Amino acid sequence: MATTFISRNQKGFWVRDGILEIWLRLAALHIHEPGKDDKDAKLLYEIRNNWLFASKGKLPGGVPFDLEKQTNLEQGKAIVLKALMDLGAALRRAPEELDKDTINILGFEGGRVVGNIETWRLIELNEAMISLVNGKQYADATDKSFMPGCALERKVVK
């Protein structure tokens, strides 16, 4: 299974491409449409278009998702965090599993999702992304011990 390293300042985490692509598609849909006087409209469209392109599921060699470039400017960081906060709220209201047949109509080109997606996987990845954007220092690319959304089963925290 292919993986992509998501990082800021060379610190981050690995994630399986399949879950990353689904997450990216859903996150892109949570970037608000700019108003006619929105000074950040160009950047907003650039980020959304990048996420939609990266989520297509047909690109070999990793998912081309450059979170660091998108969040280097305060405007980009604000756009990304707003989208991730909105996605997080939507995921917490979602059912425990997202139906594979519904996911398969979202325009992925790299293959079909063959099983339902447990929502906790997307929530875990979303929370890790928010932490990364907010400056949490994860590991470097040599460490695969933390792969959000990719555990065999949900970890129960007491």
N, C-alpha and C positions, 0 to 999 in steps of 0.2 A: 504494500500500500504506500503510495507516494505521500511525502510530507513536505511542508514548507516551514521555514524559520521566520517567525514574525518578531521584529525587533525595533527598538529605538536605542540609539547609542551603543549598538552591538550587543545589547542585552535583551533577551526575550525568551521565547519558548517555541517549540515545534508543535505543529498541529497537522492532523491528517487532512489531505487535500479535500476529500469528500465533505467532511463536516465544515471545513473552512469555506468551501464554495457555497454550501447551503446558507451558512451564516452570512456571508458577504451579500448574497442575493437579498436576503431578508433585511439586512442592515441598509442596503442601498435604497430599499423601498421606504425606509424611515427617514431619509434625508428630505426635509421639507422643500416644497416648491418655492423659489424665491419670488418676492413681490417685484413689481416693476421698478422700484427704486432701491432694490437691495444691492448695496455696493459690493457684496461678496458673491454675486450670482455666478460669475465666471468660475470662481474657485469651487463653489458648491456643485456646479455642473461637472467640473473636472473630476472631483472626488466621486460623485455618483456614477459617472461614466466609467471611471477606472474600476470601481467595485462591480458594476454590472459586467464589464468585460472580463475581469478576473474570475467572476463566478460562473462563467459559461461552462467550465468543466472540460474543455477540449485542448488545453495547452499543456504539452509535455514539459517536464523539468521544473515543476513547482508552479504555484499560483502567483502571478505577478501583482502582488499587493504590497505597495510601498507605504506602509503606515508612517514611517519616519518622515518621509518627504511631505506627506499630507498634513502632518501635525507640527512641522517645524515653525510655521507661522501661527500666531495666536488665533487668527481668523479660521484657519484650517482646523486647529485643535478644537475650537468652539463648535464648528460644524460637525466634526466627528463625534465629540462627546454628546452633543444634543441628539444625534441619530442613535447612538448606543444607549443612551438613557431611555429614549422612546422605545427602542427595540426591547430593552430589558423589561420595561413595564408591560409591553404586549406579550412577551414570552411568559411572564408570570401569570398572565390571565389565560394563557393557552392551555389546551388539554395536555395531559401527561405525555402523549405521543402525537406527533404530527403525521398525518396519513401520507404514505408514500405516493399514492396516486395523485393527491393534490400537489405535492412537491414536484412531481414529474411534469406538471403543466406550467411550471415557472420558467421554462425556456432553457434548460440545461442541454448542452449539446454533446457532452462527453460520455454519456451513458445514462441508464435509468437507475434511479434509486430503487432498490429491491426490497427494502424493509422500512417499516415505520421508523421515524426518528424520535428518540426520546428527548423531550423538551429540555430536560436538565442538562443535556450535552451542550445545547446552544446557549443556555443560561450561563453555564460554567465558562464557556469560551468568551461570551460577551463580558462577563465580569473580569476575566483576565485581560481582555483588551482595554477595558476602562482603566484598570489598574496600571497597565503599561503606558497608556497615554498620559495618565496622571503622574508618571515618574517612578513607578515601582521598578526596582532593579531585579530582574529575573537573572537567569544564568546566560552563559555564552552559548554559541552554537554547538559546542561539544557535548552539552548536557541535554539528554532527552528524558530526564526523570519526571518532568512536569509537562504533560501534553493535555491541555484543557479540552474537555469534551470527548476525550478519546479512551478513557478507562473502559475496561471490560464491563464493569458495573458501577453504579453510583456509590460513592463513598458516603456513608452515613456519619455525620458529625454530631457528637453528643455534647 
